[in-house]
Amino acid sequence: MARAPRAARAARAYGRSVVRLVLLLLLTAAVLLAPVPRLTPTATSVPTAPDPAPAVPTVGRVWPVGVRPAILRGWEPPATTYGRGHRGVDLAAPAGTPVRAVAAGRVSFAGRVAGKGVVSVELPGTGDPPLRTTYEPVRTTVKKGDEVEAGEVVGTVEATGSHCAETCVHWGLRRADTYLDPLSLLPPWLLRSGPSRLLPVLGVPLPS
């Protein structure tokens, strides 16, 4: 008589095992047959490239010094923020040479930095943040907040403080903390121009 209850319990346990196995098979089939979700751009982890920096507009109208000064050392962008390089252009200029604003703007700094006279001019309408030109070593003749026109004198080249072998003015260009090539401010015709020449007036005979 004891065997009947044991047989019944074994049958019930076997039935439960079969049910669990069937449920497991059904769940596995549902997972395998479910459609694969499509990845959207927001679901991927691929980083997007940053927006390119705005191009430098050719707003320059004059050289900082002279007509076509000799470039003693050109712009050499550093590979990293604090890497080696030359963050500007060195232009040959004797001490006392007038230093001009290459484009119209507002003086954002005029003073001394590490013993050198420095003038910075912010150029409106050149992007956000706007471009800023710098000139050093300069004995300043302007003050912060002054509005200057292209070609207006902002100071004179100092006899000391230059990092050139001969006296020069270091001309720089920045957008926020990014250094740029200041020569890119100048239009091609100004970069190619030679010494100024007087042209004959039309209709007036040339002397024989």
C-alpha positions in Angstrom: 0.0 0.0 0.0 3.0 2.4 0.6 4.1 2.1 -3.0 1.0 3.8 -4.5 1.6 7.2 -2.8 5.3 7.1 -3.7 4.4 6.3 -7.3 1.9 9.2 -7.4 4.5 11.6 -5.9 7.1 10.5 -8.5 4.6 10.9 -11.3 3.7 14.5 -10.1 7.5 15.4 -9.8 8.1 14.0 -13.3 5.1 16.1 -14.6 6.5 19.3 -13.0 9.9 18.6 -14.6 8.3 18.2 -18.0 6.4 21.4 -17.6 9.5 23.3 -16.6 11.4 21.9 -19.5 8.7 22.9 -22.0 8.5 26.4 -20.5 12.3 26.7 -20.8 12.2 25.6 -24.4 9.4 28.0 -25.2 11.3 30.9 -23.6 14.5 30.1 -25.5 12.6 29.9 -28.7 11.0 33.3 -28.0 14.4 34.9 -27.4 16.0 33.4 -30.5 13.1 34.4 -32.8 12.7 37.9 -31.5 13.7 40.6 -34.1 17.1 42.2 -33.5 16.6 45.9 -32.5 18.0 48.4 -35.0 20.7 50.7 -33.6 20.0 54.4 -34.0 22.7 57.1 -34.0 21.8 58.0 -30.4 22.2 54.3 -29.4 25.8 54.0 -30.7 28.8 55.0 -28.7 30.8 56.3 -31.7 32.0 59.8 -30.8 31.2 62.6 -33.3 33.9 64.8 -34.7 33.9 68.3 -33.2 32.7 71.2 -35.3 35.6 72.7 -37.2 36.9 76.1 -36.0 35.5 79.1 -37.9 37.8 80.2 -40.7 39.9 83.3 -40.2 38.4 86.2 -42.2 40.8 88.3 -44.1 40.0 91.5 -42.3 43.6 92.8 -42.2 44.3 96.0 -44.2 47.9 96.8 -43.3 51.0 95.1 -41.9 51.7 95.8 -38.2 55.0 97.4 -39.2 56.4 98.7 -42.4 55.1 98.0 -45.9 56.3 94.5 -46.4 58.5 93.6 -43.4 60.9 90.7 -43.3 59.5 87.6 -41.6 62.2 86.5 -39.2 60.2 83.5 -38.0 56.8 82.2 -39.1 54.0 80.6 -37.3 54.7 77.1 -36.0 51.6 75.6 -34.4 52.3 73.4 -31.4 51.2 69.7 -31.6 49.5 70.1 -28.2 48.3 72.9 -26.0 51.5 73.2 -24.1 53.8 71.8 -26.8 56.8 73.4 -28.4 56.1 75.8 -31.3 56.0 79.4 -32.3 52.6 81.0 -31.5 52.9 83.9 -33.8 55.0 85.7 -36.4 58.2 87.7 -35.8 58.5 90.8 -38.1 61.8 92.7 -38.4 61.4 96.2 -37.2 63.9 98.7 -35.6 63.2 100.1 -32.2 60.9 103.0 -32.3 59.0 101.7 -35.4 55.3 102.5 -35.2 53.1 99.5 -34.6 49.7 99.6 -36.3 46.5 97.7 -35.7 46.0 95.4 -38.8 42.2 95.7 -38.6 39.6 97.8 -36.8 38.8 96.7 -33.3 38.8 97.5 -29.6 41.9 97.4 -27.3 41.3 94.6 -24.8 44.7 94.9 -23.1 47.5 97.5 -23.1 50.1 97.1 -20.4 53.2 95.1 -19.4 53.5 91.3 -19.1 56.7 89.8 -17.8 58.5 93.1 -18.3 57.3 93.5 -21.9 54.8 95.9 -23.3 51.8 94.1 -24.9 48.8 95.4 -26.9 45.8 93.2 -27.7 43.0 94.2 -30.0 39.7 92.3 -30.2 38.3 92.2 -33.7 34.5 92.4 -33.8 32.5 90.4 -36.4 35.1 87.7 -36.6 33.2 84.9 -34.9 32.2 83.7 -31.5 34.5 84.2 -29.6 36.0 87.0 -31.7 39.6 86.9 -32.9 42.2 88.8 -30.9 45.6 90.1 -32.2 48.6 90.8 -30.0 51.7 92.9 -30.5 54.9 92.8 -28.4 57.3 94.2 -27.2 55.5 97.5 -27.7 55.6 100.9 -25.9 51.9 101.4 -25.9 50.1 104.6 -26.9 46.6 103.3 -26.4 44.6 102.1 -23.4 42.1 99.4 -22.7 38.7 100.1 -24.2 40.0 102.4 -27.0 38.5 101.9 -30.5 41.1 101.7 -33.2 40.9 101.7 -37.0 43.0 99.6 -39.4 46.4 101.3 -39.7 46.0 103.3 -36.5 49.2 103.3 -34.4 48.9 101.5 -31.1 52.5 101.9 -29.9 56.2 101.7 -31.0 58.6 98.8 -31.0 60.6 98.6 -27.8 64.4 98.2 -27.9 64.3 95.4 -25.3 62.1 92.4 -24.6 62.3 90.9 -28.0 63.1 87.2 -28.4 64.6 87.7 -31.8 68.3 87.9 -32.5 67.6 91.4 -33.9 64.9 93.8 -32.9 61.4 92.6 -34.0 57.8 92.7 -33.1 56.0 89.5 -32.3 52.5 89.5 -33.9 50.0 86.9 -32.6 46.4 85.8 -33.3 44.1 83.9 -31.0 40.5 82.7 -30.8 39.9 82.1 -27.1 42.8 79.8 -26.1 43.5 78.6 -29.7 46.5 80.2 -31.5 46.2 80.8 -35.2 48.4 82.1 -38.0 48.2 85.9 -38.0 49.2 86.0 -41.7 45.8 84.5 -42.5 44.3 87.9 -41.6 45.9 89.5 -44.6 44.4 89.3 -48.1 46.5 87.8 -50.9 47.2 91.1 -52.5 48.7 92.5 -49.4 50.8 89.4 -48.8 52.2 89.7 -52.3 52.6 93.5 -52.4 56.0 95.0 -52.7 57.3 98.5 -52.0 54.8 101.2 -52.7 55.1 103.0 -56.1 53.6 106.2 -57.4 51.6 105.7 -60.5 51.1 108.4 -63.2 47.9 110.3 -63.2 45.7 109.4 -66.2 45.6 112.1 -68.8 48.8 113.8 -67.6 51.7 113.4 -70.0 54.8 111.8 -68.6 58.0 113.9 -68.6 60.3 113.1 -71.5 
